Amino acid sequence: MVFEEKMIMNGEPDDEEEEEEEEEDMVDPLETVRQKCEEAEHCVHTRERLEQCETRVGSRSSTEEDCTEELFDFLHARDHCVAHKLFHSVK
C-alpha cells in the first residue's frame, strides 16, 4: 500500500495505463484492407445494389423479399478483393 501511494505521489504511470496506450496503437490490417476494397469499382456496384434492395424492402409494409442475395454478393466481392491484398500488408 505504501509503495502504491509513493507511485501515485511521484506521478509514475500505472501499468494498466501503459497497456491501454499500447493497445490503442494497434490497427487491425483486415479492417484497413476491407475499407480499401469497399471503395473498389466492383464492390461499389454490389453495395449500390444492396442499398437499393434495402430501400425497396424497407418501403413496403409487407413483403417476403429480403436482401440476402445482394448481401452475399457484396460480401463475396469484398472478400475476393481482400484475399488478394491482405497478406501483402501483414508482416
DSSP file (Angstrom, degrees, kcal/mol; ACC not computed):
  #  RESIDUE AA STRUCTURE BP1 BP2  ACC     N-H-->O    O-->H-N    N-H-->O    O-->H-N    TCO  KAPPA ALPHA  PHI   PSI    X-CA   Y-CA   Z-CA
    1    1 A M     >        0   0    0      0, 0.0     4,-2.1     0, 0.0     5,-0.2   0.000 360.0 360.0 360.0 -43.8    0.0    0.0    0.0
    2    2 A V  H  >  +     0   0    0      1,-0.2     4,-2.1     2,-0.2     5,-0.2   0.904 360.0  52.3 -63.7 -40.7    2.8    2.4    0.9
    3    3 A F  H  > S+     0   0    0      1,-0.2     4,-2.0     2,-0.2    -1,-0.2   0.909 108.7  50.2 -61.7 -43.0    4.6    1.6   -2.4
    4    4 A E  H  > S+     0   0    0      1,-0.2     4,-2.1     2,-0.2    -1,-0.2   0.894 108.9  51.7 -63.2 -40.2    1.4    2.3   -4.4
    5    5 A E  H  X S+     0   0    0     -4,-2.1     4,-2.5     1,-0.2    -1,-0.2   0.891 108.3  51.5 -64.4 -38.6    1.0    5.7   -2.7
    6    6 A K  H  X S+     0   0    0     -4,-2.1     4,-2.3     2,-0.2    -1,-0.2   0.896 108.8  51.3 -64.0 -39.6    4.6    6.6   -3.5
    7    7 A M  H  X>S+     0   0    0     -4,-2.0     5,-1.7     2,-0.2     4,-0.7   0.908 111.7  46.8 -64.0 -40.6    4.0    5.8   -7.1
    8    8 A I  H ><5S+     0   0    0     -4,-2.1     3,-0.6     1,-0.2    -2,-0.2   0.916 113.7  47.7 -67.3 -42.3    0.9    7.9   -7.2
    9    9 A M  H 3<5S+     0   0    0     -4,-2.5    -2,-0.2     1,-0.2    -1,-0.2   0.847 110.6  51.5 -68.4 -34.2    2.6   10.8   -5.5
   10   10 A N  H 3<5S-     0   0    0     -4,-2.3    -1,-0.2    -5,-0.2    -2,-0.2   0.606 110.3-122.5 -79.2 -11.6    5.6   10.6   -7.8
   11   11 A G  T <<5 +     0   0    0     -4,-0.7    -3,-0.2    -3,-0.6    -2,-0.1   0.705  53.8 157.8  79.3  20.5    3.4   10.7  -10.8
   12   12 A E      < -     0   0    0     -5,-1.7    -1,-0.2    -6,-0.2    -2,-0.1  -0.583  46.3-106.3 -77.1 140.5    4.7    7.5  -12.3
   13   13 A P        -     0   0    0      0, 0.0     2,-0.1     0, 0.0    -1,-0.1  -0.311  30.8-113.2 -69.2 149.2    2.2    5.9  -14.7
   14   14 A D     >  -     0   0    0      1,-0.1     4,-1.7    -3,-0.1     5,-0.1  -0.440  20.5-120.9 -73.9 152.1    0.2    2.8  -13.7
   15   15 A D  H  > S+     0   0    0      1,-0.2     4,-2.0     2,-0.2     5,-0.1   0.876 114.6  55.7 -61.1 -37.4    0.9   -0.5  -15.5
   16   16 A E  H  > S+     0   0    0      1,-0.2     4,-2.1     2,-0.2    -1,-0.2   0.890 105.1  51.4 -64.2 -39.4   -2.7   -0.5  -16.6
   17   17 A E  H  > S+     0   0    0      1,-0.2     4,-2.0     2,-0.2    -1,-0.2   0.887 108.5  51.6 -65.5 -38.3   -2.4    2.9  -18.3
   18   18 A E  H  X S+     0   0    0     -4,-1.7     4,-2.0     1,-0.2    -1,-0.2   0.905 109.2  50.3 -64.1 -41.7    0.7    1.8  -20.2
   19   19 A E  H  X S+     0   0    0     -4,-2.0     4,-2.1     1,-0.2    -2,-0.2   0.903 109.1  51.3 -64.3 -40.8   -1.1   -1.3  -21.5
   20   20 A E  H  X S+     0   0    0     -4,-2.1     4,-1.6     1,-0.2    -1,-0.2   0.898 109.1  50.7 -63.8 -40.2   -4.1    0.8  -22.7
   21   21 A E  H  X S+     0   0    0     -4,-2.0     4,-0.9     1,-0.2    -1,-0.2   0.893 110.5  49.3 -64.5 -39.6   -1.8    3.2  -24.5
   22   22 A E  H  X S+     0   0    0     -4,-2.0     4,-0.6     1,-0.2     3,-0.5   0.884 109.0  52.6 -66.8 -38.6   -0.1    0.3  -26.3
   23   23 A E  H >< S+     0   0    0     -4,-2.1     3,-0.8     1,-0.2    -1,-0.2   0.834 101.9  59.8 -68.0 -32.4   -3.4   -1.3  -27.3
   24   24 A E  H 3< S+     0   0    0     -4,-1.6    -1,-0.2     1,-0.2    -2,-0.2   0.808  99.0  58.4 -65.9 -29.2   -4.6    2.0  -28.9
   25   25 A D  H 3< S+     0   0    0     -4,-0.9     2,-0.3    -3,-0.5    -1,-0.2   0.720  85.2  96.6 -74.3 -21.2   -1.7    2.0  -31.3
   26   26 A M    <<  -     0   0    0     -3,-0.8     2,-0.4    -4,-0.6    -3,-0.0  -0.517  54.9-169.2 -76.5 134.3   -2.6   -1.4  -32.8
   27   27 A V        -     0   0    0     -2,-0.3    -2,-0.0     4,-0.0     3,-0.0  -0.986  24.4-123.8-124.5 131.5   -4.6   -1.4  -36.0
   28   28 A D     >  -     0   0    0     -2,-0.4     4,-1.5     1,-0.2     3,-0.4  -0.625  14.7-154.3 -75.1 117.2   -6.2   -4.4  -37.5
   29   29 A P  H  > S+     0   0    0      0, 0.0     4,-2.4     0, 0.0     5,-0.2   0.801  91.5  62.9 -64.5 -26.5   -4.9   -4.8  -41.1
   30   30 A L  H  > S+     0   0    0      1,-0.2     4,-2.5     2,-0.2     5,-0.2   0.926 103.3  47.6 -62.8 -44.2   -8.0   -6.7  -42.1
   31   31 A E  H  > S+     0   0    0     -3,-0.4     4,-2.1     2,-0.2    -1,-0.2   0.893 111.6  50.9 -64.4 -39.6  -10.2   -3.7  -41.3
   32   32 A T  H  X S+     0   0    0     -4,-1.5     4,-1.8     2,-0.2    -2,-0.2   0.932 112.7  44.9 -63.2 -46.7   -7.9   -1.4  -43.3
   33   33 A V  H  X S+     0   0    0     -4,-2.4     4,-2.6     1,-0.2    -2,-0.2   0.884 110.7  54.8 -66.8 -38.7   -7.9   -3.7  -46.3
   34   34 A R  H  X S+     0   0    0     -4,-2.5     4,-2.2    -5,-0.2    -1,-0.2   0.919 107.4  50.0 -60.2 -43.7  -11.7   -4.2  -46.1
   35   35 A Q  H  X S+     0   0    0     -4,-2.1     4,-0.6     1,-0.2    -1,-0.2   0.905 112.4  47.1 -62.5 -41.6  -12.2   -0.4  -46.2
   36   36 A K  H >< S+     0   0    0     -4,-1.8     3,-0.9     1,-0.2     4,-0.2   0.907 112.1  50.0 -66.1 -40.9  -10.0    0.0  -49.2
   37   37 A C  H >< S+     0   0    0     -4,-2.6     3,-1.7     1,-0.2     6,-0.3   0.842 101.2  62.2 -68.3 -32.7  -11.7   -2.9  -51.0
   38   38 A E  H 3< S+     0   0    0     -4,-2.2    -1,-0.2     1,-0.3    -2,-0.2   0.727 100.5  56.0 -64.8 -19.6  -15.1   -1.5  -50.4
   39   39 A E  T << S+     0   0    0     -3,-0.9    -1,-0.3    -4,-0.6    -2,-0.2   0.516  84.0 110.2 -89.0  -5.9  -14.1    1.5  -52.4
   40   40 A A  S <> S-     0   0    0     -3,-1.7     4,-2.5    -4,-0.2     5,-0.2  -0.331  82.0-111.6 -68.8 153.8  -13.2   -0.6  -55.5
   41   41 A E  H  > S+     0   0    0      1,-0.2     4,-2.1     2,-0.2     5,-0.1   0.893 114.5  46.7 -56.1 -48.0  -15.4   -0.4  -58.5
   42   42 A H  H  > S+     0   0    0      1,-0.2     4,-2.1     2,-0.2    -1,-0.2   0.899 114.0  48.2 -65.7 -39.4  -16.9   -3.8  -58.3
   43   43 A C  H  > S+     0   0    0     -6,-0.3     4,-2.4     2,-0.2    -1,-0.2   0.875 108.9  53.6 -68.5 -36.6  -17.6   -3.5  -54.6
   44   44 A V  H  X S+     0   0    0     -4,-2.5     4,-2.3     2,-0.2    -1,-0.2   0.915 109.0  50.3 -62.9 -42.0  -19.2   -0.1  -55.0
   45   45 A H  H  X S+     0   0    0     -4,-2.1     4,-1.9    -5,-0.2    -2,-0.2   0.930 112.7  44.4 -62.4 -46.9  -21.5   -1.6  -57.7
   46   46 A T  H  X S+     0   0    0     -4,-2.1     4,-2.0     1,-0.2    28,-0.2   0.851 111.9  53.6 -69.7 -32.3  -22.6   -4.5  -55.4
   47   47 A R  H  X S+     0   0    0     -4,-2.4     4,-2.7     2,-0.2    -1,-0.2   0.906 107.1  52.1 -66.2 -40.1  -23.0   -2.2  -52.4
   48   48 A E  H  X S+     0   0    0     -4,-2.3     4,-2.5     1,-0.2    -2,-0.2   0.914 108.9  49.9 -61.3 -42.7  -25.3    0.1  -54.5
   49   49 A R  H  X S+     0   0    0     -4,-1.9     4,-2.1     2,-0.2    -1,-0.2   0.896 111.3  49.5 -61.8 -39.9  -27.4   -3.0  -55.4
   50   50 A L  H  X S+     0   0    0     -4,-2.0     4,-2.5    20,-0.2    -2,-0.2   0.922 111.5  47.9 -64.4 -45.0  -27.6   -3.9  -51.8
   51   51 A E  H  X S+     0   0    0     -4,-2.7     4,-2.2     2,-0.2    -2,-0.2   0.878 110.5  51.9 -65.5 -37.9  -28.7   -0.4  -50.7
   52   52 A Q  H  X S+     0   0    0     -4,-2.5     4,-2.5     2,-0.2    -1,-0.2   0.913 111.0  48.2 -62.7 -42.5  -31.3   -0.3  -53.5
   53   53 A C  H  X S+     0   0    0     -4,-2.1     4,-3.0     2,-0.2     5,-0.3   0.924 110.6  50.5 -63.5 -44.5  -32.7   -3.6  -52.3
   54   54 A E  H  X S+     0   0    0     -4,-2.5     4,-2.3     1,-0.2    -1,-0.2   0.882 112.0  48.1 -62.2 -38.1  -32.8   -2.4  -48.6
   55   55 A T  H  X S+     0   0    0     -4,-2.2     4,-1.4     2,-0.2    -1,-0.2   0.926 113.0  47.8 -66.0 -45.1  -34.6    0.8  -49.7
   56   56 A R  H  X S+     0   0    0     -4,-2.5     4,-0.5     1,-0.2     3,-0.2   0.925 115.7  43.3 -62.1 -46.6  -37.1   -1.2  -51.7
   57   57 A V  H >< S+     0   0    0     -4,-3.0     3,-0.9     1,-0.2    -1,-0.2   0.884 112.8  53.2 -68.7 -38.5  -37.8   -3.7  -48.9
   58   58 A G  H 3< S+     0   0    0     -4,-2.3    -1,-0.2    -5,-0.3    -2,-0.2   0.748 102.9  58.4 -68.8 -23.1  -37.9   -1.0  -46.3
   59   59 A S  H 3< S+     0   0    0     -4,-1.4     2,-0.3    -3,-0.2    -1,-0.2   0.629  94.2  78.7 -82.7 -12.6  -40.5    1.0  -48.2
   60   60 A R    <<  -     0   0    0     -3,-0.9     3,-0.2    -4,-0.5     0, 0.0  -0.755  66.6-151.6 -99.1 143.2  -43.0   -1.9  -48.3
   61   61 A S  S    S+     0   0    0     -2,-0.3     2,-0.4     1,-0.3    -1,-0.1   0.857  86.7  20.2 -81.6 -35.2  -45.1   -2.8  -45.3
   62   62 A S  S    S+     0   0    0      2,-0.0     2,-0.3     0, 0.0    -1,-0.3  -0.940  77.4 139.2-139.1 117.5  -45.5   -6.5  -46.0
   63   63 A T        -     0   0    0     -2,-0.4    -6,-0.0    -3,-0.2    -3,-0.0  -0.992  43.8-148.8-152.4 149.4  -43.1   -8.4  -48.3
   64   64 A E        +     0   0    0     -2,-0.3     2,-0.2     2,-0.1    -1,-0.1   0.502  69.5 108.9 -94.2  -7.1  -41.4  -11.7  -48.3
   65   65 A E        +     0   0    0     -8,-0.1     2,-0.3     2,-0.0    -2,-0.1  -0.454  43.6 176.5 -71.8 139.2  -38.4  -10.3  -50.2
   66   66 A D        -     0   0    0     -2,-0.2     3,-0.3    -9,-0.0     4,-0.2  -0.849  36.7-119.6-132.1 174.9  -35.2   -9.9  -48.3
   67   67 A C     >  +     0   0    0     -2,-0.3     4,-2.3     1,-0.2     5,-0.2  -0.059  69.6 121.1-108.1  32.0  -31.7   -8.8  -49.4
   68   68 A T  H  > S+     0   0    0      1,-0.2     4,-2.7     2,-0.2     5,-0.2   0.919  75.4  49.6 -62.6 -45.4  -29.8  -11.9  -48.7
   69   69 A E  H  > S+     0   0    0     -3,-0.3     4,-2.2     1,-0.2    -1,-0.2   0.920 113.0  46.6 -61.2 -44.7  -28.6  -12.5  -52.2
   70   70 A E  H  > S+     0   0    0      2,-0.2     4,-2.2     1,-0.2   -20,-0.2   0.877 112.1  51.3 -66.4 -37.9  -27.4   -8.9  -52.6
   71   71 A L  H  X S+     0   0    0     -4,-2.3     4,-2.7     2,-0.2     5,-0.2   0.938 111.3  46.9 -64.1 -46.4  -25.7   -9.0  -49.2
   72   72 A F  H  X S+     0   0    0     -4,-2.7     4,-2.4     1,-0.2    -2,-0.2   0.875 110.5  53.3 -64.4 -36.5  -23.8  -12.2  -50.1
   73   73 A D  H  X S+     0   0    0     -4,-2.2     4,-2.3    -5,-0.2    -1,-0.2   0.927 111.5  45.7 -62.4 -44.4  -22.9  -10.7  -53.5
   74   74 A F  H  X S+     0   0    0     -4,-2.2     4,-2.6   -28,-0.2     5,-0.2   0.941 114.1  47.3 -63.9 -48.1  -21.4   -7.7  -51.7
   75   75 A L  H  X S+     0   0    0     -4,-2.7     4,-2.7     1,-0.2     5,-0.2   0.879 112.0  51.1 -62.8 -37.7  -19.5   -9.8  -49.1
   76   76 A H  H  X S+     0   0    0     -4,-2.4     4,-2.3    -5,-0.2    -1,-0.2   0.932 111.4  47.0 -64.1 -46.0  -18.2  -12.1  -51.8
   77   77 A A  H  X S+     0   0    0     -4,-2.3     4,-1.7     2,-0.2    -2,-0.2   0.923 115.7  45.3 -62.7 -44.2  -16.9   -9.2  -53.9
   78   78 A R  H  X S+     0   0    0     -4,-2.6     4,-2.5     1,-0.2    -2,-0.2   0.933 114.3  47.2 -65.9 -45.6  -15.3   -7.5  -50.9
   79   79 A D  H  X S+     0   0    0     -4,-2.7     4,-2.4     1,-0.2    -1,-0.2   0.834 108.0  56.4 -68.0 -31.4  -13.7  -10.7  -49.6
   80   80 A H  H  X S+     0   0    0     -4,-2.3     4,-0.9    -5,-0.2    -1,-0.2   0.921 111.1  44.1 -63.2 -43.3  -12.4  -11.7  -53.0
   81   81 A C  H >X S+     0   0    0     -4,-1.7     4,-0.9     1,-0.2     3,-0.6   0.919 113.4  50.9 -65.3 -44.3  -10.6   -8.3  -53.1
   82   82 A V  H >X S+     0   0    0     -4,-2.5     4,-2.9     1,-0.2     3,-0.8   0.881 102.0  61.2 -62.0 -39.7   -9.3   -8.7  -49.5
   83   83 A A  H 3< S+     0   0    0     -4,-2.4     4,-0.4     1,-0.3    -1,-0.2   0.832 106.5  46.0 -59.6 -32.6   -8.0  -12.2  -50.2
   84   84 A H  H << S+     0   0    0     -4,-0.9    -1,-0.3    -3,-0.6    -2,-0.2   0.705 123.4  32.3 -83.1 -19.5   -5.6  -10.9  -52.8
   85   85 A K  H XX S+     0   0    0     -4,-0.9     3,-0.9    -3,-0.8     4,-0.8   0.682  96.6  79.7-110.6 -22.1   -4.4   -7.9  -50.7
   86   86 A L  H >X S+     0   0    0     -4,-2.9     3,-1.3     1,-0.3     4,-0.7   0.911  92.3  47.3 -61.7 -49.3   -4.4   -8.9  -47.0
   87   87 A F  H 34 S+     0   0    0     -4,-0.4    -1,-0.3     1,-0.3    -2,-0.1   0.609 102.6  64.6 -76.2  -9.1   -1.2  -11.0  -46.8
   88   88 A H  H <4 S+     0   0    0     -3,-0.9    -1,-0.3     1,-0.2    -2,-0.2   0.753 105.7  45.5 -77.1 -24.1    0.8   -8.3  -48.5
   89   89 A S  H << S+     0   0    0     -3,-1.3     2,-0.4    -4,-0.8    -2,-0.2   0.570  95.4  88.8 -94.5  -9.6    0.1   -5.9  -45.6
   90   90 A V     <        0   0    0     -4,-0.7     0, 0.0     1,-0.1     0, 0.0  -0.745 360.0 360.0 -90.5 134.2    0.9   -8.5  -42.9
   91   91 A K              0   0    0     -2,-0.4    -1,-0.1     0, 0.0    -4,-0.0   0.434 360.0 360.0 -96.2 360.0    4.5   -8.6  -41.8
